[in-house]
Amino acid sequence: MKIICVTNRLLCKNDFLEQIEKICSKNIYAIILREKDLDDKSYENLFIDCNKICKKYNISLFVNSKINIAIKLNCKNIQLSFQDFFINQDKLNLFDNIAVSVHSLQEATIVEDWKIGRKKGVGKNIFLIVGHIFETDCKKGLKPKGTKFLKDICNSVKIPIFAIGGINEQTINQLKKINIEGICLMSSLMKKNIGIC
C-alpha cells in the first residue's frame, strides 16, 4: 500500500526538515507540503528546502493548493481541492501529477470524467484523495465519511484512490480489504515516531 505524507510542521517535536528526511528514508510514495498558515514567500522557501531532501531520495513533492507557486517553482506535482481543480482546469496541462481531494461520489466522478476526456499528455498521473474516513483532530467536530463511503467510491470509479483522515495503527486494518491505491498520513508521520510506515 502506497503512503503519502501530508505535512504539518506544527506537529513536529523535532526539527521539521530532519523529520522530512526521516520520512523520505522510509521510501514513501510522495509528500504533500500542506503548511496552509505560511505566506507565499515562506512557503516557497520551505518548498525549496524540502525538495532538496525529496530529490535525494527520489520522492515526489507536491505543492498544496498554491498553483501559482507551483508554476513559479516549476513543480510538476499539485494537490488541489475539488473546487480549485474545477476552476483551474486551463492550468492543469502544466502538471505531470495531479491529486484532487474529493468528498462525494459526484466529485470523484467529475474528476474521472475529466481524466478520461483530457487532452493527451495532460496530467499523466491523476488520483483522488478521499476523506475524511475516520475521526481526526484535523476535522474536529465533523462526522467522518466512514469505510462504506470509501468502498462506494472505489466501486464506482477506476481512478486511483488514496484514503485520508484518522488513519493510524488502530484504524488501518479496516482499509485492507478496500481496493485503494494507498493512504495519506499526517500525525503519525509528523510526530517523532514514524508510525505505520
FILUM-462234 format. One line per field, with one value per residue: residue number from 1; x, y, z of N, C-alpha, C in turn; residue in three letters. Coordinates in steps of 0.05 Angstrom, whole numbers. Atoms other than C-alpha are relative to their C-alpha. Layout:
BEGIN
resi	(NUM | ...)
nu	(X | ...)
nv	(Y | ...)
nw	(Z | ...)
cau	(X | ...)
cav	(Y | ...)
caw	(Z | ...)
cu	(X | ...)
cv	(Y | ...)
cw	(Z | ...)
resn	(ALA | ...)
//
This chain:
BEGIN
resi	(1 | 2 | 3 | 4 | 5 | 6 | 7 | 8 | 9 | 10 | 11 | 12 | 13 | 14 | 15 | 16 | 17 | 18 | 19 | 20 | 21 | 22 | 23 | 24 | 25 | 26 | 27 | 28 | 29 | 30 | 31 | 32 | 33 | 34 | 35 | 36 | 37 | 38 | 39 | 40 | 41 | 42 | 43 | 44 | 45 | 46 | 47 | 48 | 49 | 50 | 51 | 52 | 53 | 54 | 55 | 56 | 57 | 58 | 59 | 60 | 61 | 62 | 63 | 64 | 65 | 66 | 67 | 68 | 69 | 70 | 71 | 72 | 73 | 74 | 75 | 76 | 77 | 78 | 79 | 80 | 81 | 82 | 83 | 84 | 85 | 86 | 87 | 88 | 89 | 90 | 91 | 92 | 93 | 94 | 95 | 96 | 97 | 98 | 99 | 100 | 101 | 102 | 103 | 104 | 105 | 106 | 107 | 108 | 109 | 110 | 111 | 112 | 113 | 114 | 115 | 116 | 117 | 118 | 119 | 120 | 121 | 122 | 123 | 124 | 125 | 126 | 127 | 128 | 129 | 130 | 131 | 132 | 133 | 134 | 135 | 136 | 137 | 138 | 139 | 140 | 141 | 142 | 143 | 144 | 145 | 146 | 147 | 148 | 149 | 150 | 151 | 152 | 153 | 154 | 155 | 156 | 157 | 158 | 159 | 160 | 161 | 162 | 163 | 164 | 165 | 166 | 167 | 168 | 169 | 170 | 171 | 172 | 173 | 174 | 175 | 176 | 177 | 178 | 179 | 180 | 181 | 182 | 183 | 184 | 185 | 186 | 187 | 188 | 189 | 190 | 191 | 192 | 193 | 194 | 195 | 196 | 197)
nu	(17 | -16 | 4 | -6 | -2 | 11 | -15 | 9 | -24 | 7 | 2 | -27 | -12 | -28 | -4 | 18 | -15 | -11 | 22 | 5 | -21 | 7 | 23 | -9 | -17 | 18 | 9 | 29 | 8 | -1 | 5 | 15 | -7 | 25 | -9 | 19 | -3 | -23 | 3 | -11 | -29 | -9 | 7 | -19 | -26 | 2 | 2 | -26 | -15 | 11 | -4 | -28 | 0 | 17 | -15 | -21 | 12 | 17 | 28 | 15 | 10 | 23 | 9 | 28 | 18 | -12 | -7 | -19 | -27 | -9 | -9 | -24 | -23 | -2 | 7 | 19 | 18 | 19 | 23 | 20 | 27 | 17 | 7 | -23 | -3 | 21 | -4 | -27 | -5 | -16 | -28 | -7 | -19 | -27 | -8 | -2 | 14 | 21 | 16 | 24 | 15 | 29 | 16 | 25 | -2 | 3 | -26 | -18 | 8 | -7 | -29 | -6 | 9 | -19 | -24 | 5 | 4 | -21 | -18 | -22 | -24 | 6 | 3 | -7 | 8 | 21 | 12 | 18 | -3 | 27 | 2 | -16 | 12 | 4 | -2 | -27 | -3 | -1 | 27 | 14 | 28 | 12 | 5 | -15 | 16 | 2 | -11 | 20 | -3 | -25 | 5 | 19 | -15 | -18 | 16 | 13 | -20 | -25 | -23 | -13 | 11 | -14 | 17 | -12 | 15 | 2 | -12 | -22 | -4 | 26 | 21 | -9 | 10 | 26 | -3 | -15 | 16 | 12 | -18 | -12 | -28 | -16 | 11 | -14 | -5 | -12 | -9 | -18 | -26 | -11 | -10 | -27 | 0 | 9 | 27 | 6 | -15)
nv	(-24 | -25 | -20 | -28 | -17 | -27 | -12 | -20 | -4 | -7 | 25 | 12 | -5 | -6 | -18 | 8 | 10 | 27 | 19 | 5 | 19 | 26 | 11 | 7 | 24 | 23 | 7 | -4 | -6 | -29 | -18 | -25 | -21 | -13 | -25 | -20 | -25 | -16 | -18 | 11 | 0 | 20 | 26 | 5 | 7 | 26 | 19 | 4 | 16 | 27 | 12 | 10 | 25 | 19 | 8 | 18 | 26 | 4 | -2 | -23 | -21 | -14 | -25 | 2 | -23 | -25 | 7 | -20 | 6 | 24 | -8 | -17 | 17 | 22 | 26 | 14 | 15 | -19 | 11 | -20 | 6 | 4 | -27 | -11 | 16 | -8 | -27 | -4 | 21 | -11 | 1 | 27 | 12 | -6 | 19 | 29 | 15 | -17 | 13 | -16 | 8 | 1 | 6 | 13 | 16 | -18 | -13 | 21 | 6 | -23 | 1 | 23 | -7 | -19 | 15 | 15 | -18 | -20 | 1 | 18 | -10 | -17 | 15 | 28 | 16 | -14 | 18 | -12 | 3 | 2 | 0 | 15 | 26 | 5 | -25 | -11 | -26 | -19 | -8 | 3 | -7 | 8 | 29 | 13 | 13 | 28 | 19 | 6 | -22 | 5 | 23 | -8 | -15 | 19 | 17 | -16 | -13 | 15 | -18 | 8 | -13 | 0 | -7 | -19 | -8 | 18 | 26 | 6 | 28 | 13 | -1 | 8 | 27 | -3 | -8 | 20 | 15 | -20 | -2 | -26 | -2 | -5 | -16 | -25 | -2 | -24 | 1 | 22 | -5 | -25 | 2 | 12 | 28 | 0 | 11 | 26 | 4)
nw	(0 | 2 | -21 | 5 | -24 | 1 | -22 | -19 | -16 | -28 | -16 | -4 | -26 | 6 | 23 | 21 | 23 | -9 | 1 | 29 | 8 | -12 | 15 | 27 | -1 | -2 | 28 | 4 | 28 | 5 | -22 | 6 | -18 | -5 | -12 | 9 | -15 | 10 | 22 | 24 | 0 | -20 | 11 | 21 | -12 | -12 | 22 | 11 | -19 | -1 | 26 | 1 | -14 | 15 | 24 | -9 | -3 | 23 | -9 | 11 | -19 | 11 | -11 | -8 | 6 | 10 | 27 | 11 | -10 | 14 | 27 | -4 | -7 | 20 | -13 | 17 | -17 | -13 | -14 | 0 | -9 | 24 | 10 | 14 | 24 | 19 | 11 | 11 | 20 | 22 | -8 | -8 | 20 | -9 | -21 | 6 | -21 | -11 | -21 | -5 | -24 | 5 | -24 | 9 | 24 | 23 | 5 | 10 | 28 | 17 | 4 | 18 | 27 | 10 | 7 | 25 | 23 | 2 | 23 | -4 | -14 | -22 | -25 | 6 | -23 | -15 | -20 | -19 | -29 | -9 | -30 | -18 | -4 | -29 | -16 | 0 | -12 | 22 | 7 | -25 | 0 | 25 | 0 | 21 | 22 | -5 | 20 | 20 | 19 | 15 | 17 | 21 | 20 | 13 | 18 | 21 | 18 | 4 | -6 | -25 | -23 | -25 | -23 | -19 | -23 | -23 | 6 | -19 | -5 | -8 | 21 | 27 | 6 | 13 | 28 | 14 | 21 | 18 | 23 | 2 | 9 | -23 | -21 | -7 | -28 | -10 | -28 | -6 | 13 | -9 | -28 | -1 | 10 | 28 | 2 | 13 | 24)
cau	(0 | 29 | 37 | 32 | 56 | 15 | 57 | 42 | 106 | 69 | 61 | 136 | 170 | 239 | 267 | 218 | 270 | 302 | 233 | 223 | 290 | 269 | 203 | 236 | 284 | 223 | 212 | 142 | 104 | 101 | 98 | 46 | 72 | 9 | 31 | -31 | -11 | 52 | 54 | 75 | 148 | 157 | 121 | 167 | 230 | 205 | 186 | 256 | 288 | 242 | 251 | 326 | 314 | 259 | 303 | 358 | 310 | 273 | 207 | 155 | 139 | 70 | 51 | -15 | -66 | -17 | -19 | 17 | 75 | 79 | 83 | 135 | 179 | 168 | 139 | 102 | 63 | 0 | -53 | -118 | -186 | -243 | -263 | -192 | -187 | -252 | -233 | -161 | -171 | -137 | -72 | -72 | -33 | 28 | 30 | 51 | 19 | -48 | -80 | -152 | -187 | -259 | -315 | -371 | -382 | -405 | -339 | -300 | -339 | -328 | -252 | -252 | -293 | -244 | -186 | -218 | -234 | -170 | -122 | -66 | -8 | -46 | -39 | -2 | -19 | -85 | -110 | -162 | -154 | -218 | -238 | -242 | -253 | -244 | -248 | -189 | -165 | -156 | -231 | -254 | -329 | -341 | -372 | -325 | -348 | -332 | -308 | -374 | -367 | -296 | -318 | -375 | -326 | -276 | -331 | -355 | -291 | -227 | -182 | -131 | -155 | -117 | -156 | -145 | -167 | -155 | -113 | -68 | -45 | -115 | -156 | -113 | -137 | -206 | -178 | -141 | -198 | -217 | -188 | -148 | -82 | -57 | -66 | -48 | -18 | -4 | 0 | 34 | 89 | 98 | 109 | 175 | 157 | 148 | 86 | 60 | 109)
cav	(0 | 68 | 122 | 197 | 243 | 306 | 355 | 397 | 424 | 448 | 375 | 361 | 353 | 356 | 395 | 394 | 384 | 327 | 295 | 303 | 267 | 212 | 203 | 203 | 149 | 103 | 102 | 131 | 148 | 224 | 284 | 340 | 404 | 429 | 486 | 529 | 582 | 605 | 666 | 654 | 672 | 629 | 571 | 578 | 576 | 516 | 480 | 491 | 463 | 403 | 390 | 383 | 327 | 294 | 294 | 260 | 202 | 207 | 224 | 268 | 333 | 364 | 436 | 441 | 489 | 545 | 533 | 598 | 579 | 511 | 543 | 594 | 539 | 493 | 439 | 387 | 360 | 395 | 376 | 413 | 416 | 396 | 470 | 491 | 434 | 456 | 529 | 518 | 467 | 513 | 507 | 432 | 416 | 445 | 387 | 314 | 292 | 319 | 299 | 321 | 319 | 297 | 290 | 258 | 207 | 262 | 299 | 234 | 220 | 291 | 284 | 215 | 241 | 298 | 249 | 206 | 266 | 305 | 323 | 274 | 284 | 328 | 303 | 239 | 215 | 238 | 209 | 223 | 236 | 214 | 231 | 241 | 168 | 164 | 216 | 263 | 324 | 358 | 359 | 365 | 363 | 339 | 269 | 222 | 192 | 121 | 59 | 47 | 115 | 97 | 29 | 61 | 109 | 53 | 11 | 69 | 98 | 69 | 128 | 112 | 129 | 148 | 148 | 204 | 222 | 188 | 132 | 101 | 35 | 21 | 40 | 18 | -55 | -31 | -9 | -72 | -104 | -39 | -30 | 33 | 54 | 78 | 123 | 194 | 204 | 267 | 259 | 191 | 216 | 286 | 265 | 236 | 163 | 148 | 107 | 54 | 63)
caw	(0 | -21 | 32 | 21 | 77 | 87 | 126 | 186 | 215 | 278 | 299 | 296 | 362 | 329 | 270 | 212 | 157 | 197 | 201 | 125 | 115 | 162 | 125 | 57 | 80 | 91 | 15 | 17 | -47 | -41 | 5 | 2 | 32 | 65 | 112 | 100 | 151 | 113 | 69 | -3 | 6 | 68 | 33 | -28 | 16 | 54 | -10 | -38 | 26 | 27 | -47 | -39 | 10 | -32 | -94 | -55 | -42 | -108 | -73 | -107 | -70 | -83 | -75 | -37 | -68 | -86 | -160 | -178 | -133 | -165 | -233 | -209 | -180 | -240 | -194 | -235 | -176 | -150 | -98 | -104 | -71 | -118 | -124 | -143 | -192 | -225 | -233 | -254 | -310 | -360 | -320 | -307 | -371 | -335 | -286 | -290 | -225 | -200 | -134 | -123 | -55 | -61 | -10 | -52 | -106 | -153 | -145 | -156 | -220 | -247 | -237 | -271 | -329 | -337 | -336 | -390 | -434 | -423 | -478 | -489 | -441 | -392 | -321 | -335 | -265 | -234 | -169 | -116 | -42 | -8 | 63 | 117 | 132 | 208 | 264 | 262 | 300 | 233 | 222 | 294 | 302 | 231 | 224 | 187 | 120 | 140 | 103 | 67 | 33 | 13 | -14 | -54 | -89 | -102 | -134 | -177 | -207 | -235 | -219 | -164 | -94 | -31 | 35 | 85 | 155 | 222 | 193 | 246 | 274 | 301 | 240 | 182 | 187 | 166 | 99 | 80 | 41 | 5 | -65 | -52 | -81 | -14 | 46 | 67 | 136 | 176 | 251 | 253 | 206 | 233 | 305 | 328 | 317 | 243 | 257 | 209 | 152)
cu	(18 | -8 | 8 | 1 | -12 | 12 | -16 | 23 | -5 | -3 | 27 | 11 | 30 | 1 | -16 | 15 | 13 | -22 | -7 | 21 | -6 | -23 | 8 | 16 | -17 | -12 | -30 | -5 | 4 | -4 | -16 | 7 | -24 | 4 | -17 | 4 | 23 | -8 | 15 | 30 | 11 | -6 | 20 | 27 | -1 | -2 | 28 | 18 | -9 | 6 | 28 | 2 | -15 | 15 | 22 | -10 | -19 | -30 | -13 | -10 | -22 | -4 | -30 | -14 | 13 | 10 | 19 | 28 | 11 | 10 | 26 | 24 | 4 | -4 | -22 | -21 | -18 | -22 | -20 | -26 | -16 | -7 | 23 | 6 | -19 | 5 | 27 | 6 | 17 | 30 | 10 | 19 | 29 | 11 | 0 | -17 | -20 | -16 | -24 | -15 | -30 | -15 | -27 | 5 | -3 | 26 | 20 | -6 | 7 | 30 | 7 | -9 | 19 | 25 | -4 | -1 | 23 | 16 | 23 | 23 | -7 | -5 | 5 | -9 | -20 | -12 | -17 | 10 | -28 | -1 | -21 | -14 | -6 | 2 | 29 | -1 | 0 | -28 | -18 | -29 | -15 | -2 | 17 | -18 | -2 | 9 | -20 | 1 | 24 | -4 | -18 | 15 | 19 | -14 | -12 | 19 | 25 | 25 | 12 | -10 | 18 | -20 | 15 | -19 | -1 | 12 | 24 | 3 | -26 | -20 | 8 | -10 | -27 | 1 | 12 | -15 | -14 | 20 | 11 | 29 | 19 | -14 | 17 | 2 | 11 | 12 | 21 | 28 | 14 | 12 | 25 | 1 | -13 | -27 | -1 | 14 | 15)
cv	(25 | 19 | 27 | 14 | 27 | 15 | 19 | 4 | 6 | -25 | -12 | 7 | 4 | 17 | -11 | -12 | -27 | -21 | -7 | -20 | -28 | -14 | -9 | -26 | -26 | -8 | 2 | 9 | 30 | 16 | 24 | 21 | 18 | 29 | 24 | 27 | 18 | 19 | -12 | -3 | -21 | -28 | -7 | -10 | -28 | -22 | -6 | -17 | -29 | -15 | -11 | -27 | -21 | -10 | -20 | -29 | -8 | -3 | 24 | 18 | 16 | 27 | -3 | 27 | 23 | -5 | 19 | -4 | -24 | 7 | 16 | -18 | -24 | -27 | -13 | -16 | 19 | -16 | 22 | -10 | -4 | 27 | 12 | -15 | 10 | 27 | 5 | -20 | 9 | -1 | -29 | -14 | 5 | -21 | -29 | -16 | 19 | -17 | 18 | -11 | 2 | -9 | -12 | -16 | 17 | 14 | -20 | -6 | 23 | -1 | -23 | 7 | 20 | -15 | -15 | 18 | 20 | -3 | -18 | 13 | 18 | -17 | -29 | -18 | 16 | -20 | 16 | -4 | 2 | 0 | 20 | -25 | -6 | 27 | 9 | 28 | 22 | 10 | -3 | 8 | -9 | -31 | -12 | -14 | -30 | -18 | -7 | 21 | -5 | -23 | 8 | 15 | -19 | -18 | 15 | 13 | -17 | 16 | -8 | 17 | -3 | 9 | 19 | 4 | -21 | -27 | -4 | -30 | -15 | -2 | -11 | -28 | 1 | 6 | -22 | -15 | 19 | 5 | 28 | -2 | 4 | 18 | 26 | 2 | 28 | -4 | -21 | 3 | 26 | -2 | -17 | -28 | 0 | -14 | -26 | -4 | -27)
cw	(0 | 23 | -9 | 27 | -6 | 23 | 17 | 20 | 29 | 17 | 6 | 27 | -4 | -25 | -24 | -24 | 6 | -2 | -29 | -10 | 10 | -15 | -27 | 0 | 3 | -27 | -4 | -29 | -7 | 26 | -11 | 21 | 5 | 11 | -8 | 14 | -11 | -22 | -24 | 0 | 18 | -11 | -22 | 11 | 12 | -21 | -12 | 18 | 0 | -26 | -3 | 13 | -16 | -25 | 7 | 2 | -23 | 8 | -12 | 22 | -14 | 13 | 6 | -6 | -15 | -28 | -14 | 10 | -14 | -27 | 1 | 5 | -19 | 13 | -17 | 15 | 16 | 14 | 3 | 13 | -26 | -12 | -16 | -26 | -22 | -13 | -13 | -23 | -23 | 6 | 5 | -20 | 8 | 20 | -9 | 19 | 14 | 20 | 6 | 24 | -6 | 25 | -8 | -25 | -25 | -7 | -12 | -30 | -19 | -6 | -20 | -28 | -14 | -9 | -26 | -24 | -4 | -26 | 6 | 14 | 24 | 25 | -4 | 23 | 17 | 20 | 19 | 29 | 12 | 30 | 9 | 9 | 30 | 14 | 0 | 13 | -21 | -8 | 25 | -2 | -25 | 0 | -22 | -21 | 3 | -23 | -21 | -22 | -18 | -20 | -24 | -22 | -15 | -20 | -23 | -20 | -2 | 6 | 27 | 24 | 24 | 22 | 19 | 24 | 22 | -4 | 19 | 4 | 7 | -23 | -27 | -8 | -14 | -29 | -17 | -22 | -19 | -22 | -4 | -8 | 24 | 20 | 3 | 31 | 7 | 27 | 5 | -13 | 9 | 28 | 0 | -10 | -28 | -3 | -16 | -27 | 0)
resn	(MET | LYS | ILE | ILE | CYS | VAL | THR | ASN | ARG | LEU | LEU | CYS | LYS | ASN | ASP | PHE | LEU | GLU | GLN | ILE | GLU | LYS | ILE | CYS | SER | LYS | ASN | ILE | TYR | ALA | ILE | ILE | LEU | ARG | GLU | LYS | ASP | LEU | ASP | ASP | LYS | SER | TYR | GLU | ASN | LEU | PHE | ILE | ASP | CYS | ASN | LYS | ILE | CYS | LYS | LYS | TYR | ASN | ILE | SER | LEU | PHE | VAL | ASN | SER | LYS | ILE | ASN | ILE | ALA | ILE | LYS | LEU | ASN | CYS | LYS | ASN | ILE | GLN | LEU | SER | PHE | GLN | ASP | PHE | PHE | ILE | ASN | GLN | ASP | LYS | LEU | ASN | LEU | PHE | ASP | ASN | ILE | ALA | VAL | SER | VAL | HIS | SER | LEU | GLN | GLU | ALA | THR | ILE | VAL | GLU | ASP | TRP | LYS | ILE | GLY | ARG | LYS | LYS | GLY | VAL | GLY | LYS | ASN | ILE | PHE | LEU | ILE | VAL | GLY | HIS | ILE | PHE | GLU | THR | ASP | CYS | LYS | LYS | GLY | LEU | LYS | PRO | LYS | GLY | THR | LYS | PHE | LEU | LYS | ASP | ILE | CYS | ASN | SER | VAL | LYS | ILE | PRO | ILE | PHE | ALA | ILE | GLY | GLY | ILE | ASN | GLU | GLN | THR | ILE | ASN | GLN | LEU | LYS | LYS | ILE | ASN | ILE | GLU | GLY | ILE | CYS | LEU | MET | SER | SER | LEU | MET | LYS | LYS | ASN | ILE | GLY | ILE | CYS)
//
